[in-house]
Amino acid sequence: MAIHTFSSRDFTRDVSAAKRAAVDGPVFITDRGRPAFALLSIEDYRRMTGQQTPSLLALMDGIPGGEGIDFEPPKLHIPIQPASLD
């Protein structure tokens, strides 16, 4: 895992380069020569915090204004036939 360092000015000028560098490991962003911030890939962040990738249902539950909506999808009636192995 590589650690990259960007000054605040360099980070502001080329955010894309910092994002590319964050794929290899953390990126420290300095302010007046001292580390002030860290940029991590979301995978690294989730691993550090012990979070798992959220499920689609969890993401949908997090959408504001979706509370109290009843959703009952219709049931499909698909006839099932035995396989013919002729």
Backbone as CSV, one residue per row, in Angstrom:
resi,resn,N_x,N_y,N_z,CA_x,CA_y,CA_z,C_x,C_y,C_z
1,MET,0.856,-1.170,0.000,0.000,0.000,0.000,0.901,1.231,0.000
2,ALA,0.677,2.069,-0.982,1.460,3.297,-1.095,0.739,4.442,-0.394
3,ILE,1.508,5.348,0.148,0.949,6.561,0.754,1.424,7.736,-0.084
4,HIS,0.471,8.531,-0.537,0.789,9.696,-1.358,0.488,10.966,-0.563
5,THR,1.192,12.026,-0.891,0.978,13.315,-0.229,0.777,14.392,-1.285
6,PHE,-0.258,15.202,-1.087,-0.543,16.333,-1.959,-0.630,17.578,-1.077
7,SER,-0.057,18.660,-1.538,-0.284,19.925,-0.842,-1.724,20.348,-1.144
8,SER,-2.268,21.229,-0.325,-3.627,21.725,-0.568,-3.729,22.333,-1.959
9,ARG,-2.706,23.054,-2.359,-2.713,23.698,-3.674,-2.711,22.660,-4.790
10,ASP,-1.840,21.650,-4.674,-1.797,20.602,-5.701,-3.103,19.819,-5.748
11,PHE,-3.671,19.555,-4.595,-4.949,18.847,-4.531,-6.037,19.650,-5.246
12,THR,-6.084,20.946,-4.989,-7.088,21.805,-5.613,-6.908,21.852,-7.125
13,ARG,-5.674,21.865,-7.563,-5.390,21.941,-9.004,-5.728,20.643,-9.734
14,ASP,-5.533,19.500,-9.068,-5.714,18.218,-9.766,-6.344,17.176,-8.837
15,VAL,-7.611,17.351,-8.586,-8.339,16.409,-7.724,-8.324,15.012,-8.334
16,SER,-8.414,14.930,-9.649,-8.419,13.625,-10.318,-7.153,12.834,-10.027
17,ALA,-6.014,13.496,-9.981,-4.749,12.808,-9.677,-4.783,12.258,-8.256
18,ALA,-5.349,13.012,-7.335,-5.453,12.541,-5.950,-6.384,11.333,-5.863
19,LYS,-7.480,11.364,-6.616,-8.407,10.235,-6.614,-7.745,8.987,-7.192
20,ARG,-6.981,9.164,-8.251,-6.263,8.021,-8.826,-5.242,7.465,-7.833
21,ALA,-4.562,8.354,-7.127,-3.565,7.923,-6.140,-4.220,7.187,-4.977
22,ALA,-5.450,7.561,-4.637,-6.150,6.939,-3.504,-6.499,5.479,-3.777
23,VAL,-6.458,5.064,-5.032,-6.699,3.660,-5.358,-5.573,2.795,-4.790
24,ASP,-4.341,3.338,-4.749,-3.176,2.600,-4.247,-3.029,2.659,-2.735
25,GLY,-3.688,3.604,-2.083,-3.557,3.757,-0.644,-3.978,5.155,-0.241
26,PRO,-3.853,5.484,1.034,-4.313,6.792,1.494,-3.516,7.943,0.878
27,VAL,-4.205,9.057,0.724,-3.587,10.284,0.222,-3.679,11.311,1.342
28,PHE,-2.536,11.820,1.781,-2.526,12.878,2.788,-2.510,14.219,2.078
29,ILE,-3.368,15.104,2.512,-3.429,16.456,1.962,-2.888,17.380,3.039
30,THR,-1.842,18.102,2.681,-1.166,18.937,3.676,-1.639,20.376,3.615
31,ASP,-1.560,21.018,4.741,-1.837,22.444,4.846,-0.624,23.053,5.539
32,ARG,0.092,23.883,4.820,1.326,24.492,5.312,2.353,23.441,5.738
33,GLY,2.412,22.384,4.935,3.417,21.344,5.159,3.051,20.287,6.182
34,ARG,1.909,20.417,6.815,1.504,19.432,7.828,0.263,18.685,7.356
35,PRO,0.216,17.369,7.564,-0.973,16.615,7.156,-2.229,17.179,7.833
36,ALA,-3.238,17.467,7.016,-4.476,18.037,7.547,-5.684,17.155,7.236
37,PHE,-5.626,16.427,6.121,-6.749,15.596,5.700,-6.218,14.306,5.104
38,ALA,-7.086,13.305,5.036,-6.744,12.047,4.382,-7.861,11.682,3.417
39,LEU,-7.484,11.277,2.227,-8.429,10.832,1.213,-8.262,9.328,1.074
40,LEU,-9.385,8.595,1.205,-9.358,7.137,1.119,-10.354,6.664,0.082
41,SER,-10.077,5.506,-0.508,-11.102,4.884,-1.346,-12.226,4.424,-0.411
42,ILE,-13.410,4.287,-0.938,-14.539,3.881,-0.109,-14.327,2.474,0.442
43,GLU,-13.638,1.623,-0.314,-13.356,0.268,0.175,-12.437,0.314,1.399
44,ASP,-11.400,1.158,1.330,-10.497,1.296,2.472,-11.233,1.860,3.681
45,TYR,-12.079,2.844,3.447,-12.847,3.446,4.544,-13.746,2.402,5.200
46,ARG,-14.469,1.650,4.387,-15.381,0.632,4.951,-14.603,-0.437,5.707
47,ARG,-13.436,-0.823,5.189,-12.627,-1.828,5.890,-12.156,-1.290,7.236
48,MET,-11.746,-0.006,7.269,-11.263,0.584,8.522,-12.377,0.724,9.564
49,THR,-13.583,1.036,9.102,-14.690,1.252,10.036,-15.478,-0.013,10.308
50,GLY,-15.141,-1.101,9.613,-15.846,-2.358,9.831,-17.204,-2.400,9.161
51,GLN,-17.482,-1.458,8.288,-18.759,-1.453,7.577,-18.683,-2.384,6.381
52,GLN,-19.816,-2.972,6.073,-19.916,-3.780,4.870,-20.573,-2.949,3.784
53,THR,-20.429,-3.390,2.558,-21.108,-2.710,1.461,-22.604,-2.811,1.710
54,PRO,-23.310,-1.671,1.705,-24.743,-1.725,2.013,-25.517,-2.468,0.926
55,SER,-26.558,-3.152,1.357,-27.404,-3.853,0.402,-28.300,-2.851,-0.321
56,LEU,-28.890,-3.276,-1.413,-29.808,-2.414,-2.154,-30.979,-2.010,-1.270
57,LEU,-31.465,-2.945,-0.469,-32.580,-2.641,0.427,-32.188,-1.573,1.445
58,ALA,-30.985,-1.665,1.988,-30.527,-0.657,2.950,-30.400,0.706,2.289
59,LEU,-29.897,0.736,1.062,-29.798,2.001,0.343,-31.173,2.600,0.082
60,MET,-32.110,1.758,-0.310,-33.465,2.240,-0.585,-34.140,2.727,0.693
61,ASP,-33.881,2.053,1.807,-34.447,2.494,3.084,-33.912,3.857,3.495
62,GLY,-32.731,4.218,3.005,-32.123,5.492,3.361,-32.597,6.665,2.517
63,ILE,-33.447,6.416,1.523,-33.940,7.505,0.673,-34.953,8.327,1.464
64,PRO,-34.704,9.639,1.598,-35.633,10.465,2.365,-37.003,10.540,1.687
65,GLY,-38.042,10.571,2.502,-39.407,10.709,1.992,-40.037,9.398,1.590
66,GLY,-39.367,8.291,1.774,-39.910,7.003,1.357,-40.662,6.274,2.454
67,GLU,-40.760,6.884,3.614,-41.427,6.215,4.724,-42.931,6.116,4.450
68,GLY,-43.507,5.016,4.853,-44.949,4.864,4.773,-45.475,4.509,3.401
69,ILE,-44.623,4.204,2.462,-45.088,3.808,1.131,-45.279,2.299,1.135
70,ASP,-46.506,1.889,0.869,-46.793,0.458,0.788,-46.506,-0.019,-0.621
71,PHE,-45.820,-1.116,-0.723,-45.492,-1.672,-2.025,-45.776,-3.153,-1.996
72,GLU,-46.761,-3.542,-2.722,-47.130,-4.948,-2.836,-47.079,-5.318,-4.313
73,PRO,-45.961,-5.848,-4.771,-45.889,-6.213,-6.185,-46.835,-7.366,-6.489
74,PRO,-47.402,-7.373,-7.697,-48.306,-8.472,-8.046,-47.534,-9.777,-8.149
75,LYS,-48.202,-10.854,-7.790,-47.579,-12.170,-7.873,-47.691,-12.674,-9.303
76,LEU,-46.616,-13.234,-9.792,-46.614,-13.796,-11.133,-47.056,-15.245,-11.065
77,HIS,-47.887,-15.616,-11.978,-48.335,-17.005,-12.058,-47.741,-17.606,-13.322
78,ILE,-46.607,-18.236,-13.159,-45.893,-18.825,-14.285,-46.056,-20.339,-14.197
79,PRO,-46.665,-20.912,-15.240,-46.821,-22.373,-15.189,-45.469,-23.069,-15.291
80,ILE,-45.276,-24.061,-14.459,-44.019,-24.818,-14.449,-44.292,-26.168,-15.085
81,GLN,-43.486,-26.513,-16.065,-43.652,-27.784,-16.763,-42.418,-28.630,-16.520
82,PRO,-42.618,-29.939,-16.446,-41.446,-30.810,-16.275,-40.562,-30.751,-17.513
83,ALA,-39.283,-30.908,-17.298,-38.326,-30.865,-18.397,-38.441,-32.123,-19.234
84,SER,-38.351,-31.956,-20.520,-38.354,-33.071,-21.441,-36.914,-33.376,-21.832
85,LEU,-36.451,-34.560,-21.510,-35.069,-34.931,-21.790,-34.978,-35.885,-22.979
86,ASP,-35.819,-35.709,-23.972,-35.804,-36.585,-25.160,-34.642,-36.295,-26.044
